[in-house]
Structure formats: C-alpha cells, structure tokens
C-alpha cells in the first residue's frame, strides 16, 4: 500500500537547466557561474554550477562558504553589466561552508550572463525595420508588433524572433509577456497609436521604455495621458523620450543606429556617459503633476 506524501517534505529544487531555459524564454535577467578548474583540496569541483537571478533567487552551488558568497555578488555584477567574468579563488587552510572543511587549493569560476535582452517594437514601419536588424546584431531578441499584417511579417523582419500582426494593437498587447528586463519602443505611424502603445508600456513592468518623436510631441502625449489619469503612480524614470543618442543623423538608418546605441549604453550601464535626447525626468513628472492638478480642479468644478 503506497504511503501518503509527507506534507513536511520540502519540494525538490527545479532542474537547473530547465530553469535556465525558462528564464531565457521569459527574458528574466540571470547569470550562471560554473567551476571550470580546481587545484588541490577545494569544496568546489569542476562543472559545479550556481544560477543567480536578478531578483535574488539562487539555484545550485559552487561549493558554499565565503567563496560562493563572492561568486553570487560577482554574478549580480554580470547581470547588471552584461559582461562575463573569470574569477580565481585561492583557499589556504580556511574553514569553508557549513561542514567546516579545511581547504588548501585554487578554484577558477566562469560567470556568464544568461538572458538575451528582449526588445519589443510597436510599429513595423521603415524605422522599426532598421532598428530590428541592428538590434538583433547587437544581441537583442526582437519582437515586432503592428496592426497591419502587410507590414508585420516574417518576410519584412526575417531576423526578428517573433512578429505579431493583430487586428488592433490591443490584440498584440495580449500576446506579449513583458518582464522587468524587457525593452519596449513605440514607433507607430500616428500619435493616437503612439499614445495607446505608450499607455500600455507604462503600465507594464518593463525597465526601459522608448518613444520616438519630437519633444513637442512627447510633451503633448504625456499631458494627454496625465489628463486622462493614466500617469498616476507610473514610474516615468523608465521612459526615454525622445529616444536615441544625439548623433545628429536624420535618415531611417541613422535614427535606428542612434536608438540601438542608446539601448546598448543603457544595457551596459553607460548611458550617463553619453548625450541622450530624452526629456529630463523632472520635466516629465511636472507635466504629469500639472495634468493631475487640472483633473482635480475639473472634478471639483463639476461636483
């Protein structure tokens, strides 16, 4: 007769490689640390691995103790910077891990970023076509959305991982899985569509949101969204609008280069070294606050 499950038995850890596949599919930031070499008596053995997520979750081990804590800290650096690291630890008769084993050896660990950044383009026009091609070369996994099947097609975007053509942009929204590591760029063919897609983007968890257009257009869209009450509680520091580094170009290709250059700078944590064209965050917040004040005054007048 089978014994009933013990409710106190902890659930087994997920398979590390299955978790890696899940994270990559979801676009969630993570890094993998692997022991690639050892000498002498060490707690970590070759091919031992630890998977570190940006949110702090850790799966696996490279031997425990202070060395593992240092590896996890370094993994968070790799997640942030996107650049791999190779570390060497020399363990000289120090107690390591909960076992208190005395070690005297050397461990080499390679840490690599796992997640391909997800770039979602709203609009499938000429600028998007160039952005998609350049961004793919730069290591982004691109999704293109549009409400026109003739534009959002695999033939026009052969390098894109996913192309979504819906009857409306709202149809496209329902098919997207946006994570904090996602990059969202709005480049539609009209202001109303820009506003609709920007509204959607600002209410997702995306860590980066970009919008193409003049500063006058950006101010008008933010004022309109604020008047509609759509900016309350929204983190506008994620919004880069107008998007792109100030390279002075004006052709579709030049605009695309400026946009992708900004994406790379943001991904690598170097955006503050360059000259983006975006409105200052303080101005964005002021526009939102003024619109909210007008709404409150209008509500009181109509009461």
N, C-alpha and C positions, 0 to 999 in steps of 0.2 A: 504494500500500500504506500503510495507516494507521501512523503512528509510535506506538510504545508510550508509555504515560504515563511521564513523568519522576518517579521516586519522590521527587526532591528538591523538586518543585514544591509550594509550600505550598497548603493547601486554601483556597479562596476564603472570604471572610467571609460569614456569612449575611446575607440581606436584612434591613435594619434594621426594616422594617415587619412582616415575618414574625416577627422576633424579638420585637417589641412584642406581637403577637397571642399568641405562645407564652407570654410572661411573664404577660400578663393572664389567660390561661386557667389557668395554673398557680398564680396568686396570688403570684408571686415579686416582692418589692419592687424597684422601679426608678424612675428619673426620666429624662425626656427634656429635653435642652437644645437650643433652636432659636435660631439667629441671626435676629432679627426686624427689624434695621435696622443700616445702616452709613453712615458719612460718611468721606470722604477715602480714603486708601490703607490698607487693612486686609487681614490674611490671611484673616479670616473673611468669607464672603459670605452674603447673605440666603438663608434656608432651609437652610443647612448645619446638621447636627444631630449630637449625640452622645448615645448611650444609655448610661446608667450603672446598673449593678446593685448591689444592696447588698453582694453578695459581692466586688465589686471589678472585675468584668469591664466593659470599655468597648468600645463599638462605634460607629464613625463619628468625626467630628471637627468642631470649630467653628473650626479654623484653626491649632491647635497652639500651642506656646510656653507662656509663663507664664500667658497668659490662659486657655488650655484647662485648665491645672492648677487654676486658681482656680475655673473653671466646674465641674470634676469635684468639687472639695471642696464647693462650694455644692450640687451635686446630691445628695451624701450627706446634707447637712442637710435637703434637701427630702424625701428618702426617710424620714429619721427623724421629721421634724415633720409631714409630710403637707401642708404649705402651699407654694404656688408662690412663685417669686421672679422678679423682673425686675432684671437687673444691667446696668450700663453701664460699659464699659471705654474709657478714653482712652489711646490708644497714641501716644506722642510720640517718634518717632525712636529707638525701641528695636529691637534685633535680635529677631526673632520666629521661633521654630521652627528646625528644622534647616537651613532654607535661608539663615538669617541675613538675611532681607529687612529693609530699613529701613522702618518704618511710621510714619505720622502721620495718625491718624484716630480714629474712635469706633465701637465695636461695642456693640449692645444685644442681650442674650440673655434669653430667657424660659425658665425651668426649671419643669417641672410634674411632679407625681407621677403615675405611670402605673398603678400597681396598685391595684385595688379590693380592700380587705381582705376575706378570706374568713372568714365566721363559720359554724361548723358546730354545730348544735344536736342533742344526743342526748336524744330525748324530744319528743313532739309534743302535749303537754297544753296547758292553758289559759295557763300562764306562757310557754311557748315560743311560743304563738300571738302573744302581745303583744310578746315580745322580737323576734320575726321582723319584725313590722310596723314597730316603732320603729327597729330596727337598719337596716332597708332604707332608711327615710327618712334615717338618719344616714350613709348611704353605704357600708354593708356589703353584700357579696354573700352571701346566706344559703343554706345547705343544711340541710334538716331531715331527721332520720332517726328511725325508730321501727320496732318490730316489729309494729305494728298498722296495717294498710292503711286502716282506717276513720279513723284519726287522721292518719297521714302521707299527705295527699292534696293535690293541687293546689287542690281546692275550699276546703280549710281554710287553705291557705297560698298564696294567689294571687300574693303579692309575692315569694315565695322563688324563687331561681334554679333550685334543684334540690330535689326531695322524693324521699326514698328510703324505701321500705317493704320490709323484708326479713322473712323468716320468723323470724329472730333478729337481735339486734344485731350478732352476728358476721358475718352476711350483709351488713349495712350497712357494717361496717368495711372489707370487701374492696372496696367500691366508692368509697372515699374516697381522694383524693390530698392528703395533709396536707403542708404546707410550713412552713418557719420563720416565715412571715408569717401563718399561719392562727391564728384564734381558735377554741378549742373550749370549748363549755359543756355540762356534764352536768346535765340536769334531767329525769330519768326519773321513773317512778311508784313506784319501790321501791328499797330500799337495796342489794339484790343486783344490780340492774341498774345502779345508780349505781356500785357497785364495779367491775363489769365494764367499763363505759364509761370510768371514771376510769383503770383499769388500762391500757386501750388508749391513752387520750390521753397518759398519762405516758410511754409508750414510743414516741411519735411525735416528730417534730421541731418540733411546734407551739411557738411562742414564748409563747403565752398559753393557759392552761387554767383554766376556771372551774367551780366546783361549788356548787350551791345547797343550803342546809340550815343546821341549827344547828351551833354549834361542837362540841357533844357528838357529833353525827353525824359531823362531819369527823374528829374525833379517833379515833372508833371505826373509820372506814373506813381511815384511814392506819395505825392499829395492825394492822388485819386484813391489809392489803396488805403491811405490813412483816413480819408473822408468816409470811406466805406467801412471803417472799423476793422480793417484786415491787418493792421500792424501792431495791434495791442499784444504785448508780451513776446513779440518777434525779435530775435537777435539779429540786428542789422549789421553787426560787425562781420557776418559771414558774406555780406553782399559786396561784390566787386563790380561797380558800375559807374561810369563806363568801364568795360573790361579791356584788358590789354596793356602792355607796357608802351610807353610813349616813344615809339621808334620813328615817328614821322611819316610812316607809309600810308597809302590810301587805296591800293588795289586789293582785290579779294585775297590774293595770296599774301600780301604784306600784312593785312589785318589778321589773317589766320596765324602768321608767324608771331605777331605781337601777342595774340591771345594765348597761344601754346607756350610762348616764352614765359608769360605770367603764371600759367599753370605749373610749369616746371619750377619756377622760383618759389611758388607757394609750397609745392610738394617738398622741396629741399630745404625749406625754412630760410630762404634767402630773399624774400620779397622786399624786405626793408632796405636792401642794398640797391634797389632799382627804382625807377620812376613810373609807377602805375598811373593811369588816368582817372582812377575812381574818385568819386566824391568822398570827402572826409566823413568818417563815421559820425562825427558830431553834427555835421550838417544833415545827414540822413535822419538822425534821431530828432533833431529840431523840427524838420519837416513833418515827421510823424506826430510829434507832440502838438504842433500847431493845428494839425488836422483834427487830432483828438479833442483839443480845446474847442474848435469850431463845432464839432459834433455835439459836445456837451452843452454849448450855448444854444444850438439849434433845438436840442431836446427840451431845454428849459423854456425856450420861447414857445414851443408847440404844446407844452404841458397845460 
